[in-house]
Amino acid sequence: SSSRSTAHQRPFVAAARKNHLAAAFRTSPGRHHQEKVEGAFMQLVTYFAGATSAFFKEDASRKVAAVVGVLVLVYAIVECWAPISASTEEMWLVAVLMLVMLGSVFRGPSRKKGKDQQKLAMSMPAEGSPDFSRSTSEEFVVAATSSLSSSSSSEDVVATYVRKLRLAAKAGNLPQIRALAKQMREAGIQPTVVCYGAVISALAKAGDVDGAEQWLNELTEAGLGKPNTICLNIAISACAKAGDVERAEAWLAKMPSLGLEADAMSYNAVIDACARVGDAERAEAWLQRMQLSGTPPNVISFSSVLNACAKTGDAARAESWLEHMEDLGPGPNVICYNAVIHTCCRAGDCERAAHWLDRMIQRGIQPTVNSYSAIMDVLAKGGEFEATKDWLQRMSKDGVQPDIVCYNMMIGACSRSGDREGAEACFAELQSRGVVPNTVCYNLLINLYARSGDLATAVELLGQMRGPEALPDRVSFNTVIKACTRQGDMTNAEWWYQEMQRAGLEPDAVTYNALISTCAKAKEPDQAEQWLCTMLECGVEADSVSYSTTIDACARAGQTDRAERWLDRMEEAGLHPNQTCYGSLMHALAKTGDVQRIERLLGRMRKSGMEASNTIYNALISACARQVDTARAESWLEKMIERGVAADVVSYTTVIHACAKSNDLARAQHWLAQMRKDGVEANIVTFNSLINACARAGDSRQAEQWVEDMSSLGVKATILTYNSLINACAKAGSTSRAEYWLAEMRHRGVPPDAVSYSTVIHAALLDHNTRRAEKLLTEMRSLEPANSFCYGSVVQALAQSDNHAGASRWLREALDRGAEIAPGCFNSVIAACVRSGDHGEAEYWRSRAGPRGQPRRRSGPMGTAPSGPSGQRGAPTPRR
């Protein structure tokens, strides 16, 4: 055969035939012996020619095979003519076998021929199958050669699979590992123990605990021998990283049944599993079992227990174990000390943490950045900026270079306290020390400036963010957009949204919620809806904030129907409206006094299992008060208390205000008593409502008593309080008391306004005391603008009392000060002048009044009097 794939087999065939012929030489004497020798010689010459050809044409392995063939030929010839001793024959055989082994070494990695060789080996006749075209000796040689070739090819295939599987495991390529494992199972190829170990390690590193456990179970059941300790430790570590303590403990308990002895790594892995879930007691128990088993714990064992204590914040227990390490060994390292420092800091005991830091330095252990940053973090979050700064300086003094995390803690503390100067100083210091600011650092500064309203500086910092360490992220852009929201700047907010997209960042729910909030503040429900729709179209899941802000935008614009539709859509989206959603809508409805819809929404809330807060009940009570439905307001206050919702000062005050509007002073006083009984302190609004109720009832004495009660309780009266009191006195016809409180309010530090004077003037005119009214009007000259009602009332009162001179003087002053005077005043003055016979003055005021009594614009002694209607419709005319 001239096939290239079988050329390397010929020397082995020759060797096999040599053994067959040599046996014939020794057992067949005479002529038959000579014929056999000649036939064998011719065959050996033929194989020698093929071997020589292979030597010059084939690769190194086949050249070695050719040399073996030559040696076999020489041996056969020599043995035919001169018998060789057994010892020489054995030496010759050993040499041939060594050359065969050498040839297998030089075969190298299989090229693309492996599959062809396997197919050829499978296509060759099976061992023992008859081939009548050959002699018996040829059948034996071919069968032996075929068996050898098939065995070699199978080993190649197994080695290839094992090699590929180990490479995939080393690279952590789990899909390839699973694919190769499936192919090996289908081909009936059994992985080696080393192969199992590599795959288990790869799966454990990737966190695939189930996969690692499956391969470990297969290894124990494969009959390849017991798995080694390393495999078990890897599996236990995988369980520890996944936080599966029970699984880790189960494999550790299974080790003796597999003939394995747990070592320090085995116990450390289980202790680490306990530490990861924060089970300090369990970690301690395994450390004690480790000691009882005769396995000495190492630093890793103790540090895992310390980490467990740190997670639970048990500083005393952590300190006890660290002292044990210091006294009995092994000596703690920096990781152990850092664990205790972190535990003390987590408990808020910075002094104790500083003690262990000093103790670590005394024992000659160099602290790390984490040693100091743990203490700095607690101080920074507590707002102790100066103390944090002192630790930063000590850190540098102790030879530890602060990193960007330390400076971020400082800047974060400044950001929380609004200390711009401190943050700027920290930023300048880190730059001077060569520390590169990262994205978190810039975001903290941007947030600081954004919260202080300095949008320009925030934008400038965003523009400085460059390089791999400080690339802008979503937080950077969202912070700037929120700053625009605080200022109600919709244009800039939209522009930064577009910049965010141009930077390759996809907006998230925070981005869209900020934009919707900007629209809500601007009372632009159309734009708010548009942004919410854009959010949904972009595949960003809208949350409760998105819907509630849109509902608030509609509610602020007074579009309650639209707000309720979005409330329905929110529920359709599978989200549960919260108190904020219902509250925004109910407060908007309360402004319109829509009691029925508020009651329906309240029932909807309670049906969904949500109890309304007192603010929602207050909105409902306020709506009832707007409708002057006192009975309904009282009913809802009582229901509110029955349902366990605490009524606050707003609840009671709103009901008192409703009673005041309905002139029911007795009910107002009743609810004040109930309010005090329930331990709720009345505020200025409560007392103002009560005094207003007294004013409506004309009970000036009770109103004055409430003012005195306010003063005794430390509640300071306001301008509204005194105006209500003066109004109560005026309605009660007590002008003197009204004048008294006008003077008293000035004495108590509350300057009277136009309402205060106009109320007293009106009271004086009701008493027909025009002189007193004129005096009060003279006092009012310091107030700007001129009060049209007061001037009009005095002018009409004087005109009706036939004092046309006084009426003309005050009317002229009113016009000179720009007061809007009603046409009726002109008519009253003209009529008074006619009655007194001063027709010239009457004609003058007719010319100033214009047609139909409308005032004309005309320059007077002190300026130009405005023309047009005064707006004093329905102004009360003082009675004579």
NORTABEL-V156456 format. One record per pair of residues at least 12 apart in sequence whose C-alpha atoms are under 7 Angstrom apart, sorted by the first residue. I is the first residue (numbers start at 1). J is the second residue. Records with the same first field share a line. If there is no record, write none. Layout:
I = J, J
//
This chain:
5 = 117
7 = 54
8 = 62, 65
10 = 47, 51
11 = 51, 65, 66, 68, 69
12 = 69
13 = 141, 145
14 = 44, 47, 69
15 = 69, 72
16 = 141
17 = 141
18 = 72, 76
21 = 40
22 = 76
25 = 37, 80
44 = 73
48 = 69, 70
51 = 66, 69
52 = 66
54 = 66
60 = 106, 107
61 = 103, 104, 106, 107
64 = 99, 103
65 = 100, 103
68 = 96, 99
114 = 153
117 = 153
118 = 150, 153
121 = 146, 149, 150
124 = 146
127 = 143
158 = 189
162 = 191, 195
165 = 177, 180
166 = 195, 198
169 = 198, 199, 202
170 = 202
172 = 202
193 = 224
196 = 215, 219
197 = 231
200 = 212, 215, 216, 231
201 = 234
204 = 234, 235, 238
205 = 238
207 = 238, 242
209 = 238, 239
212 = 235
213 = 235
226 = 258
229 = 260
233 = 265, 266
236 = 248, 251, 269, 270
237 = 269
240 = 269, 270, 272, 273
241 = 273
243 = 273, 276, 277
244 = 273
245 = 270, 273, 274
248 = 270
249 = 270
252 = 266
263 = 295
264 = 295, 297
267 = 290
268 = 300, 301
271 = 283, 286, 304, 305
272 = 304
275 = 304, 305, 307, 308
276 = 308
278 = 308, 311, 312
279 = 308
280 = 305, 308, 309
283 = 305
284 = 305
298 = 330
299 = 330, 332
303 = 336
306 = 318, 336, 339, 340
307 = 339
310 = 339, 340, 342, 343
313 = 343, 346, 347
314 = 343
315 = 340, 343, 344
318 = 340
319 = 340
334 = 365, 367
337 = 356, 360
338 = 371
341 = 353, 356, 371
342 = 374
345 = 374, 375, 378
350 = 375
368 = 400
369 = 400, 402
372 = 395
373 = 406
376 = 388, 391
377 = 409
380 = 409, 410, 413
381 = 413
383 = 413, 417
385 = 410, 413
388 = 410
403 = 435
404 = 435, 437
407 = 426, 430
408 = 441
410 = 426
411 = 423, 426, 444
412 = 444
415 = 444, 448
418 = 448
437 = 470
438 = 469, 470
439 = 469, 470, 471, 472
442 = 461
443 = 475, 476
446 = 458, 461
447 = 479
450 = 480, 483
451 = 483
453 = 483
455 = 483
458 = 480
459 = 480
462 = 476
474 = 505
477 = 496, 500
478 = 510, 511
481 = 493, 496, 514
482 = 514
485 = 514, 517, 518
488 = 518, 521, 522
490 = 518, 519
493 = 515
508 = 540
509 = 540, 541, 542
512 = 531, 535
513 = 545, 546
516 = 528, 531, 549, 550
517 = 549
519 = 553
520 = 549, 550, 552, 553
523 = 553, 556, 557
524 = 553
525 = 553, 554
528 = 550, 553
529 = 550
544 = 575, 577
547 = 566, 570
548 = 580, 581
551 = 563, 566, 567, 581
552 = 584
555 = 584, 585, 588
556 = 588
558 = 588
560 = 585, 588, 589
563 = 585
583 = 616
586 = 598, 616, 619
587 = 619
590 = 619, 620, 622, 623
591 = 623
593 = 623, 624, 626, 627
594 = 623
595 = 620, 623, 624
598 = 620
613 = 645
614 = 645, 646, 647
617 = 640
618 = 650, 651
621 = 633, 636, 654, 655
622 = 654
625 = 654, 655, 658
628 = 658, 661, 662
630 = 658, 659
633 = 655
634 = 655
648 = 680
649 = 680, 681, 682
652 = 671, 675
653 = 686
656 = 668, 671, 689, 690
657 = 689
660 = 689, 690, 692, 693
663 = 693, 696, 697
665 = 693, 694, 697
668 = 690
683 = 715
684 = 715, 717
687 = 706
688 = 721
691 = 703, 706, 724, 725
692 = 724
694 = 728
695 = 724, 725, 727, 728, 731
698 = 728, 731, 732
699 = 728, 732
700 = 728, 729, 732
703 = 725
704 = 725
718 = 750
719 = 750
722 = 745
723 = 755, 756
726 = 738, 741, 759
727 = 759
730 = 760, 763
733 = 763
735 = 760, 763, 764
738 = 760
739 = 760
742 = 756
754 = 787
757 = 776
758 = 790
761 = 773, 776
765 = 797, 878
766 = 878, 879
768 = 880
770 = 798
773 = 794
774 = 794
786 = 817, 819
787 = 819
788 = 819, 820, 821
789 = 872, 875
791 = 810, 814
792 = 821, 825
793 = 877, 878
795 = 807, 810, 811, 825
796 = 825, 828
797 = 878
799 = 828, 829, 832
800 = 832
802 = 832
804 = 829, 832, 833
807 = 829
808 = 829
815 = 865, 866
816 = 860, 862, 863, 864, 865
818 = 865, 866
820 = 870
821 = 870
822 = 869, 870, 872
823 = 853, 854, 855
826 = 845, 849, 853
827 = 853
830 = 842, 845
854 = 868
855 = 867, 868
//
